[in-house]
Amino acid sequence: MANVGLFRGTEPLESVNVTFRLPYYTQWGQSLLVCGSEALLGSWNVKKGLLLSPVHQGDELVWYGTIAVPKGFRCEYSYYVVDDDKNILRWEMGKKRPLSLPRGIRHPEVVELHDLWQTGADALSSRSAFKDVIFRKSWSLTVERPLEVIENKFDQEGSILVHFKICCPYIEENTSIYVIGSSSNLGQWKVQNGLKLSYSGESVWHADCVLQKVFLFLDGCSTYKYCKYSSGENFTVETGPNRDLSLESSKAQPRCIVVSDGMLREMPWRGAGVAIPMFSVRSEDDLGVGEFIDLKLLVDWAVESGFHLVQLLPMNDTSVHGMWWDSYPYSSLSVFALHPLYLRVQALSENIPEDVKLEIQEAKEKLDGKDVGYEAVMSSKLSIAKKVFSQEKDIILNSQLFQKFFSENEDWLKPYAAFCFLRDFFETSDHSQWGRFSYYSKDKLEKLVSRDTLQYDVICFHYYIQFHLHLQLSEAADYARSKGVVLKGDLPIGVDRNSVDTWVYPNLFRMNTSTGAPPDYFDKNGQNWGFPTYNWEEMSKDNFGWWRARLTQMAKYFTAYRIDHILGFFRIWELPEHAMTGLVGKFRPSIPLSQEELENEGIWDFNRLSQPYIRQKFLQDKFGAYWTSIASNFLNEYEKNCYEFKEDCNTEKKIASKLKTISGRSLLESEDKIRRDLFDLLQNIVLIRDPEDARKFHPRFNLEDSSSFHDLDDHSKNILKKFYYDYYFHRQENLWRQNALKTLPVLLNSSDMLACGEDLGLIPSCVHPVMQELGLIGLRIQRMPSEPGLEFGIPSQYNYMTVCAPSCHDCSTLRAWWEEDEERRKRYFKTMVGSDTLPPRQCLPDIAYFIIKQHVEAPSMWAIFPLQDLLALKDEYTTRPATEETINDPTNPKHYWRYRVHVTMESLIKDKELIGIIKDVVRGSGRLHSENETQQQQQQLIHQVANANGVGTNFNVDPLAVR
């Protein structure tokens, strides 16, 4: 059939055949497809893309497809895995591939593209953490020859032009990339006669070579490898097996083969970092809390200690309640605004009045406590900032720098400032209590922030604070980049239900629900975070614009980020808004059990299974002599010895509210105990009726633990257990995978930051394959192994695409964990240390050194250590009780986030002994920050691998050894 794309009117255009070739294994019912930017390849409409055909070649399944294109044709393209209806099942990550035809190709010659599927890991080198920070010198190399230029070498008959292309994100000064191989054109394995590649920018190197078809036919294929060669005649060959350039005799013979070989295979780069919340940092200039400017000190210490990364907790404004509850950094008032807590008031102006300077000095002395005094710090900083603002507001607000900031951020800045004004005016962030302002509109907003209003100065004050926060964090971020340190932020999974975002975009949230987590390592009763869940269907209508804006804003400051609770992008644990605990929830999205399928298995009594199962014996067991009083206040007896909750206390929030009204009566014991026991009764169900469809049900988490389940007959127990395990471990996997593949790529493509996912908890089996596919780096905490049957993770067995750490902000520190449990300590000592001796009761520096070294030597891309765990390396810093170093207690929804490091950053920078200990533990692993040492270590590791593969590292390579 004629290709109509090749004709203009009735006159045919001269065409060239382009053949796509990609080795890739698919499952039954899946096909490979190529789609591109031009109409001939579908104009990015996958339904109109070119389907490829599979051919078995040895152990490989290779996909081919050919299309005729006009002379001089150029486009971009990518590969997709599709089903029989061309629905996308999977797509390759990384940048779109360029297609440029070499000059001199004529009709009907063939250009064959030999590609490799691009995984998410292949694209990591182009993320800003590597491109702009760690490998910044490599990425700033001078372009020698643009990628689209393929040299014209078609003079020789019976020859094939081969265009080699490889990505090498890290290369030392005065070093070049070569191809060496079995043919004479590739040096016959001698690097001095090999093919030197030219740099084309963005870490890509390429070169052209003419190979004889006769040589390819006789030898079957040409084998080759890439190598680095420096001016000092040092060279290293890439690891792994030889690469093959084969020519299939059954195909139309190509005139040109473009070989895209992916990444140069080296010992993977590995780095180390330090993690500490911004509020925990202490400096000589701060006002009771770490401040953005202090990040420069933290970066200096990180560089001195050999670290490449500084990891922080979220730093968005959380000023919802106006009290210490706002110390919770994951409950943001705005996902765009920065927290005034981290403002350095001394940097607001060069002309601070003397009386204000005195106030600052007094505040420094007053606020310099062991822990963060959240309310006092906020009060002092805002008071001082208002005085400086009143003095210089006209100068700042009329400056070009401020005007630029305002114009770039007004979409979120205006609603944020208006919200803060209304919050303070109505004395609540609950915008449902704001009368006519309860419902947001742009017209109302413009009137609120108008210049001619009485509150205009108040509105401008919030602009002013955000402007200075932006300047100060930008200064710290630029400093980190200049020092080669990755600044890693944190993307919270939720927002406070009384926030700017829920006010402005109520359609994006399910306000009658709460997010949380099912029972896991952190809390056996589950967690209720209180955030509304997301309305993903509504968010998808503008391609998740709200998320894209969040990531764009973060990328102004950070070159890497942690996705909090990445499991929530697969499915979220959803609780009714009236719940206080996290046990009786369900996953969204999920496929519930239908009444019909339950009935087909002999399950009929749905009221019995979905209503709290309360019998008199339960009341007597729980409340003893007080049971009758409890029953009279909270329950109705609907049958003999059978009870149900009264209407005014049939939810957790209603129970808590009613308890407060009768808590003073002498008949009650501890109010907390009574509440927990009543909640247990309320949660004593087997099935949760779906709130949107009464004929559908969700098995209660850990239903076998309930007395309601224990009182069932054996048949019902067996059926319900079968449904339970199917629901939680099989039924939802494909749905959750599809959900994640709709949302996560949008996040990843919204910025060029390096993304890491916090994948702790109850992990569906679809999570890790999707993360691997997308190039998302997972988290491994040794005390919370993801492998079944292990009590302690084994760092030496971790996957490269992970961050490993001995602890994190959501659990006790290394010292506290060691001292918590004697029996566990003994098991760890025997299992991980290999000793039957009695371990020390305290986490001595030698113990900390051993555990940290385990993680430093792990294969993980990153080893990131809480600062508290690093301080445990020296006795001087272990005098404070270990329990005081814990940042968060996930079991306590009202935990006060206030930990401060008990030594200033200036002092830590001067402590060369501690820095020496840290560098000693990091040295030799290939993770050290020092450029010269890192290069030497990486070189040694590459040499070791090359020698292990039998390649050798001499100037001349033995071809027999390579083969």
C-alpha angles and dihedrals in degrees: 000000000000116000103236090198088072096059133081105193106317098324113101120227122225106262140197126206116236118196121197117209124185130162108219136147117227134181125246111290094024128111137184122242136182120215129179150175097270128072093248088065097038103271088258091308099127091200087066096043127115115271114219127216124228126235125183111230112178108302093343133089105215123192122212136186133164132203133176115235134180120265110272092024116166132178146132123254145177138192125246136188109225139175126237091283093049093252110156114253098166139352133197119257129227131055124331113270118248118228116201124164116225116245112256097041109132137189123308097013121122129235110198120203112207104196137172122215109261114229126196089256090059090059096052094092090065092056114108094245088068104022097047102026121019100027095025093127092052091050091051094061117130114262108245099183129001115247095240092059109095112178119242106244102149097122098105120078116224091026135117125215108225118196111200119202128180136167117228112171097183126047131157124237116281092014127129136195120239137182114221124180152138099292123082090241088061095048098259087264094312110123096208088061095040129109114274116215127220125227114246099178133262091063093297122132125188144172141174126236134178114224126185117244089217091060092049093048095047096044095038090229144000115250122208147154138203122241142179118238125187131199089253088065092251113139139172128198119220117259127249132045125327117277118240130219105196131182114208108216093206093063129079102273113252122228091204132025119197107201114199103188100181115219127004103249109242137148098289116257113252129189141183132220147176126239125206133145114251091238091055096059115103126201138166092253103043126110101231096304140055113274133203093253088057088067088079089062091046090051091050091052091047092053092047090051094049099254127143099195144047115199122200138183121244113299101192122126111276098176096137103126103025091233141080092289084078089070086087101103096198096063101076126194086201130008089213106041121085121230117264086213089081097051118122102218093192088065095054093091143359089223105056110162117250094244090054091048088054090050090052092051092049090048091051092056094042096047098043094106135145091259135025112276094208101188095042092048093049092047093050096046095048091046092052093042092053091055093050090044093054089055100048108018095115093051094048099040092050095046120112090233092057093043090054091049091048095049092050094048108028094108090072100017097065095050090044094053092045091049092051090051093049092044091056094040094052092033092231139079090213096108091193084076095056099092112217090003092060088093116056123225133164091237092056090045095053091050091050095052096038118132093236096060126103091236096053093107090052090051091048091050089063090048089050094051093049091047093055093043088054092050094048096046091044090053091052092045093051089048091052092051092049090053094049094250123138113225108212120199132189129243109207117218094223147031129219112268087232096055141120090254096055089046095051098034107028090153090066094062138060097227095185092064140063131215125229143129132269119245111299143139092306098051129005090206095051127244133270111199094179096227118134113248121247126262095223093178091059092043092054092061092081094030092264094302094171091057093045090053091050092053093045089054093048092050090064088073110016135059094193135025142192117230104221113226095353088187086076090070089060095041135333128223102241124199130184113262091245092060121104100182129051105234107088101056140115136218122260117235101028141136105244126209112265122227088236096057091047092049090049087061094048100263108137115144100081096162089055091051099041101040123074107275104223124171130176092248090059090053092049092048094049103037105023113193091001095060096102091052091050090048093050092051101041111016145057122212104226094172132011108296090352120112142187132188119265118248093253093057108030096116132055094250091049091050092051091048094048092047090059091057093054101028093107094063115108094228091074127083121205110341090221092054093047090049093050092048093048090048089052089055092047090050093048095110135114103207131034113215111228109249091217098046121027092201093062130076143191122209111244111247112262090005091169089069092063124095087221088066094043091058094056124101118262094253092055091045093053094047094047092047089053092051091045096056092043092050096049102034110026117009098067103039099100092042092051092046091053091047092054092047090056095052112025097058088055089057093046093049094046093078141003094243118128108254126215122182126216097223101173126131131038099357120200114221092244094062103078096044090051092047090050091049093051096043094246116159114228131212126245120191111184096222091051104050117187090207113093118244096024125113093189128031118240107228093198088063098049120123118253092240093070144091110227125201138161091226142352139206092274095062140040119290122259092263095047093046091051093052097042102076125027096193093049089048089055092049091050092048091052097041102039104023095035095227131128092196121110108270120229114268092232128054098252119197089258090058092048090048091052094049095044091048090052089058096041089056094047118113090241116125090233134028107193121183130196107241090239090061091051092050087057087072090079127052092221091069098047099072093096114085107266093229090064091063095065112113101196140016105203091195091064113068090192097049114152109235100209113122115144126190106247094224129057123247089239089060092047091052089054093048098094091169093062091042089051092052091050093047089048093056092045097043115097094028097087090244101100116124096219104106098218094045092045092052091049092049094046089048091051092049092049091049090050092052092045091051091046088054091051094246100117126204104246123124091256117049120216104237091207090056091051093049 
